[in-house]
Amino acid sequence: MAHHVLYTPLTEEAVRGLQLEDTVTIQGTIFGIRDATQIRIFDQGIAPPADLTGGVCLHTAPGVRKLAEGRYEKLSIGTTTSTRMDRFVPGLLEQYGVRAVVGKGGLLAGSVAAMQRFGGVYLAIVGGAAALATMQIEEIEQVWWEDLMPECLWKFRVKDFGPLIVAIDAHGNNLYQQVKDRAAAKLEDLLA
């Protein structure tokens, strides 16, 4: 296991250099994305208004306070469970060049295969650590599709965002599946 400091936008080479259980901190920009945003992109066929190439997408619907037109103050920027948004991940990687998804709870086999094929990773964040994540977000730089509030497309400038754990790497390795397999084996032993 190694620790990596990654600067956005991420390259395929940098992402493919990550191994399962490595830790990562991110510098630069991450995009906040959630169900409604991805439904607009994929189900309604509306291209995102930002270039996501090499991007890091955080599964979030942040708590914010509106300031002047188009400006927001961060209050609490936590993370939500990724599995229910699994169907969108292959498209984010293939069509829009996203390199990393940050969330909790993992993703399913189709997304794992897409990460292997297109050079992406799933970075697990500690659930319940919204206070820390909020502090590591220096500024909300831009917001698109405010009619979807709070599930807009957000652009956050971050410093030392993490540490995050490489829970699914670009080589097809999946920490969540490994844990499930070990638990099933232990259960089988117990029942024997």
C-alpha positions as CSV (number, residue, x, y, z in Angstrom):
1,M,0.0,0.0,0.0
2,A,1.2,3.5,-0.9
3,H,-0.1,7.0,-0.5
4,H,-0.6,9.2,-3.6
5,V,-1.2,12.9,-3.9
6,L,-3.2,13.4,-7.1
7,Y,-3.7,16.7,-9.0
8,T,-6.7,17.2,-11.2
9,P,-7.5,16.6,-13.9
10,L,-6.3,13.0,-13.5
11,T,-4.6,11.1,-16.2
12,E,-5.2,7.5,-17.2
13,E,-1.6,6.7,-16.4
14,A,-1.9,8.1,-12.8
15,V,-5.1,6.2,-12.2
16,R,-3.8,2.9,-13.6
17,G,-0.8,3.3,-11.2
18,L,-3.1,3.0,-8.2
19,Q,-3.5,-0.3,-6.4
20,L,-6.2,-1.6,-4.2
21,E,-6.0,-0.2,-0.6
22,D,-3.6,2.6,-1.6
23,T,-4.6,5.9,-0.1
24,V,-5.1,9.1,-2.0
25,T,-5.4,12.8,-1.3
26,I,-6.7,15.1,-4.1
27,Q,-5.6,18.6,-4.9
28,G,-7.5,20.8,-7.4
29,T,-11.1,20.4,-8.5
30,I,-13.8,17.8,-7.8
31,F,-17.3,17.7,-9.1
32,G,-20.3,17.1,-6.8
33,I,-22.8,14.9,-8.6
34,R,-25.9,13.0,-7.5
35,D,-29.0,11.1,-8.8
36,A,-30.9,14.0,-10.3
37,T,-27.8,15.3,-12.1
38,Q,-27.1,12.0,-13.7
39,I,-30.7,11.4,-14.6
40,R,-30.6,14.7,-16.5
41,I,-27.3,13.7,-18.3
42,F,-28.1,10.0,-19.1
43,D,-31.9,9.6,-19.1
44,Q,-32.8,13.0,-20.5
45,G,-29.8,13.1,-22.8
46,I,-28.5,16.6,-21.7
47,A,-24.7,16.8,-21.8
48,P,-23.1,18.2,-18.7
49,P,-22.3,21.9,-18.8
50,A,-18.8,21.3,-17.5
51,D,-15.9,19.3,-19.0
52,L,-15.5,16.3,-16.8
53,T,-12.5,14.9,-18.6
54,G,-10.0,13.6,-16.1
55,G,-12.5,14.5,-13.4
56,V,-13.2,13.3,-9.9
57,C,-16.9,13.0,-9.1
58,L,-18.1,13.0,-5.5
59,H,-21.5,11.5,-4.8
60,T,-23.0,14.4,-2.7
61,A,-26.0,16.7,-2.4
62,P,-24.4,19.3,-0.1
63,G,-25.9,21.5,2.5
64,V,-25.2,25.1,1.5
65,R,-26.3,28.7,2.0
66,K,-27.1,30.9,-1.0
67,L,-25.1,34.1,-1.1
68,A,-25.1,36.4,-4.1
69,E,-26.3,35.2,-7.5
70,G,-24.6,31.9,-8.3
71,R,-22.5,31.9,-5.1
72,Y,-22.9,29.5,-2.2
73,E,-21.3,29.1,1.2
74,K,-20.5,25.5,2.2
75,L,-22.2,24.3,5.4
76,S,-21.9,20.5,5.2
77,I,-20.7,18.5,2.2
78,G,-21.1,14.9,3.0
79,T,-21.1,11.8,0.8
80,T,-23.9,9.5,-0.1
81,T,-24.1,5.8,-1.0
82,S,-22.9,5.1,-4.5
83,T,-24.5,1.8,-5.3
84,R,-27.9,3.3,-6.2
85,M,-26.0,5.5,-8.8
86,D,-24.1,2.5,-10.2
87,R,-25.9,2.5,-13.5
88,F,-24.4,5.9,-14.4
89,V,-20.7,5.1,-13.7
90,P,-19.9,3.3,-17.0
91,G,-21.2,6.3,-19.0
92,L,-19.3,8.8,-16.9
93,L,-16.1,6.9,-17.6
94,E,-16.7,6.2,-21.3
95,Q,-18.6,9.2,-22.5
96,Y,-17.3,12.0,-20.3
97,G,-13.8,10.8,-19.4
98,V,-14.3,10.8,-15.6
99,R,-11.3,9.1,-13.9
100,A,-12.5,8.7,-10.3
101,V,-15.7,8.4,-8.3
102,V,-15.7,9.2,-4.6
103,G,-18.4,7.7,-2.4
104,K,-19.3,5.1,0.1
105,G,-20.7,1.6,-0.2
106,G,-19.0,0.6,-3.4
107,L,-20.2,-0.2,-6.9
108,L,-21.5,-3.3,-8.8
109,A,-19.7,-5.6,-11.2
110,G,-20.6,-3.5,-14.4
111,S,-18.9,-0.4,-13.0
112,V,-15.9,-2.5,-11.8
113,A,-15.5,-3.8,-15.4
114,A,-15.9,-0.3,-16.8
115,M,-13.2,1.1,-14.5
116,Q,-10.9,-1.7,-15.7
117,R,-11.7,-1.0,-19.4
118,F,-11.6,2.8,-19.3
119,G,-9.1,3.5,-16.6
120,G,-11.1,4.6,-13.6
121,V,-11.1,4.1,-9.8
122,Y,-13.6,4.1,-7.0
123,L,-12.2,6.0,-3.9
124,A,-14.0,5.2,-0.6
125,I,-14.5,8.1,1.8
126,V,-15.2,7.5,5.5
127,G,-19.0,7.7,6.1
128,G,-20.0,10.3,8.7
129,A,-16.9,12.4,8.1
130,A,-18.7,15.4,6.4
131,A,-17.1,17.9,8.8
132,L,-13.6,16.9,7.6
133,A,-14.6,16.8,3.9
134,T,-16.3,20.2,4.3
135,M,-13.1,21.7,5.7
136,Q,-11.0,20.2,2.8
137,I,-13.2,22.0,0.3
138,E,-11.8,25.4,0.0
139,E,-14.5,26.9,-2.2
140,I,-17.6,26.2,-4.2
141,E,-16.4,27.6,-7.5
142,Q,-19.4,27.0,-9.7
143,V,-22.9,25.5,-9.7
144,W,-24.9,24.4,-12.7
145,W,-28.5,23.3,-12.9
146,E,-29.7,25.0,-9.8
147,D,-33.2,23.9,-10.5
148,L,-32.0,20.5,-9.2
149,M,-31.0,21.9,-5.8
150,P,-29.3,20.4,-3.9
151,E,-28.5,17.7,-6.5
152,C,-27.0,20.2,-8.9
153,L,-23.6,19.8,-10.6
154,W,-21.1,21.4,-8.3
155,K,-17.5,22.4,-8.9
156,F,-15.4,22.4,-5.7
157,R,-11.8,23.5,-5.2
158,V,-10.2,21.2,-2.8
159,K,-6.9,21.0,-0.9
160,D,-5.7,17.7,0.7
161,F,-9.1,16.1,0.1
162,G,-8.9,12.7,1.8
163,P,-7.4,10.4,2.7
164,L,-9.4,8.3,0.4
165,I,-9.0,4.5,0.0
166,V,-8.7,2.9,-3.4
167,A,-11.6,0.5,-3.0
168,I,-11.9,-0.5,-6.7
169,D,-8.9,-0.1,-8.9
170,A,-8.4,0.0,-12.6
171,H,-7.2,-3.6,-12.6
172,G,-10.6,-5.1,-11.6
173,N,-9.8,-5.5,-8.0
174,N,-12.7,-4.7,-5.6
175,L,-12.2,-4.4,-1.9
176,Y,-15.9,-4.7,-1.2
177,Q,-16.1,-8.0,-3.1
178,Q,-13.0,-9.3,-1.2
179,V,-14.7,-8.5,2.1
180,K,-17.9,-10.3,1.0
181,D,-15.9,-13.3,-0.2
182,R,-14.0,-13.5,3.1
183,A,-17.2,-13.2,5.1
184,A,-18.9,-15.9,3.1
185,A,-15.9,-18.2,3.6
186,K,-16.0,-17.6,7.4
187,L,-19.7,-18.2,7.5
188,E,-19.3,-21.4,5.6
189,D,-16.6,-22.5,8.2
190,L,-18.9,-21.6,11.1
191,L,-21.8,-23.5,9.7
192,A,-19.6,-26.6,9.0
